[in-house]
Amino acid sequence: MKRALAAVVAALVAATGLVVGTSAPASAHGKHNPRAHAKVGFTQVTVAPPVYELIASAGITPAPLAGATAFPTRGTLAARFPITDIRLSKLQIRHSGGLSLTAGAATIALSHFTIDLRRHRVSGVVAGSIGDVGRVDLFKIRRSDRRDLGALRLTLTDTAAGALDATFGVEAFAEDATFGYATPRPFGRL
């Protein structure tokens, strides 16, 4: 297992250009930190085309939050989240910004993402119509089956699928379903 994890980390390091010692610490919950806006790069997340079709057909509108950007690409939506901290000792990449999903009065905001390569999870702070949930695991990190959309595949956790279904009154999201694809770019510009 350790060899497999080391291989995944080595591949990610090679694919994204991570360099040991690169860091610009920032608070995970938006407290002011003078180094929080250091230009460390971004992670691009591209929504899987079938998920984007589902979101659009349900009248759910995505919008970037707090420094994130969003744009159409390849018939779907991509968002870029600023990297604020790279913790190589913990195998974590932390981000600012987020994404809101809104349909009428129903809304959910997902923000302050942390990619945790040791646990193969992406966590984030969740708030909205369902209340302020706090930090939860949102996605499981898998090998990409669509390298044209991202280096890593993000599948929903049971918690994330349940929160989306509860917010929008649907039964459309499921644990382990592909939500999108992520590519960390620690030296990229937004």
N, C-alpha and C positions, 0 to 999 in steps of 0.2 A: 504494500500500500504506500509506504514512504517513497519507494522508487517511482511509483506511478504519479504521486503528488509532485515529486521533484521534477519529473518529466513535463508535467502540465505547467509548473511554474517556469521551467526553463523555456518551454515553447512560448508561453505568454511574454516572458521577458524578451525573447528574441523577436517575437512578432510585433511587440509594441514599443520596443526601444527603451525599456526601463533601465536606469542606471543606478547602481548602489549609491545611497547617500542623497538621492533626490528627495527633498521634503520641504513642505511649507505648511506646518501645522495650522489647523483651524478648528474652531469649536464645532461640534456636530449639531448644535442646536441654535446657531445663529448669533451667539454672543459676539460682541465686537472683538476682533483679534486683528491687529495691524498687518499680520502676514496672511490673513485669510484670503485675500484676493491676489496673492502672488500668482504669476502666470506659470502654472504647473502643467496645464493641458486640459483635456476633456475626455469624457467617455461618450461615444455616440451609441445610442440605442435606436434600432430600427424596429418598428412594430411589424410583426409577421403579417403579410398581406391578408390572410383570412381573418385575423383578429381586427385589422383595420377596417375591413369590409363589415364585420359584425358591429364594431363601434359606430361606424358611419350610418349603417342601416338602422341602428337603434336610436339615432338622433343624439348620440353622445359626442360632445365637443371637447377635444383635448386642447390645453393651453399651457405654455411654459410658465414656470414660476421662478422668481428671484434669481435672475442671471442665466437661467437655462435658455436655450433657443430651440425652435422647432421649425421644420420645413418639409415640404413634400419631396419624396424621392421614390423612384421605381414603383409608382402606383400605391405607395403607402406613406407613412409618416416617420420621420427620424427626429430625434431630439438629442441635443448635446448638453451635457451636464459638466460644469467646471470641476476639475480635480483640485481639491484643497490640501490633500495630505496623502503621501504614499508612505506606508509603514512596512518596510520590507521585512523587519523582524517578525511582524504579525501576519504578513502576507495580506495586507489590506490596502485598498484604495478608497479614500473618502471623497465625497462630493458635496457641493452646494447646489442650490436650485432644486427644481422638481417639476412635476407635471400635475395639472388638475384635469379631471374628467367631469363634465357637467352635462346633465340632461334635465331641463326644467329646474325644479328646486333641488334635485338630487345632485350632490357633488362629492367627490373624493379627491383629496390632495395627497400625493406621494412625493416625499422630499428627503433631502439629506441622505442620499444613498451611500452605502458602504459595500464594496465588493470584498468579500472575505474568501480568499482562495484556499485557505486552510480548511474551511467548512464547506466550500463549494456552494455558497449562498450569497445573495444580495439582500441586504436589509434596508429599510427606509422608515421614515416617520410617516404615519398615516393619520389623517384627520378628515372631517367632513360631516355629511349628513348622519353618519353612523356614530359620530362622536370623535373625541380625540383618543385614538387608540394608542399612540406612542410608537416606539420602534418595534418593528416585527420583521421576520424573514418574509420577503416578498417572492423571491425567485430562487430556483435551484440553477446552478451553473452546469451546463452540459457541453459536449463537443458540438460545434456548429455543423448543421447539415446544409447550411446556406452561406458559405463563406463570402458570397457576393453581398450578403446583407450584414454580416458581422462575424468576428472571430470566435465568439462564444454564443451558445444558444441559451436563452432564459426560459425556464419552464415555471409555471405558477406553483406556489406552495398552496396547501389547503386553506391556510389563513387568507392569502391574497384572493384566491378564487371566491371564497365565501364573502369577503368584504365587497368585492365587485358585484357579486350576485345580490347581496343584501342592499347595497346602495341603490342599484338600478332596478330592483324588483324583477330580476330575471334568473334563469337557471342556464346560463350560457357559458360560464367559466368553470374549468375543472382542474383539479390538482394534476400536475405533470403535463398539462397542455402547453405547447409552445406559445409564449406571449410575444417574444421578439428576439433580437440579436444584439449583442454588445461588442464594441471594440474600444478598449481604452487606448487613448493617444496622449501619453503624458507630456509630450512636447508640442502638441498641436495647438493651433489657435482657434478660438471660437468663431 
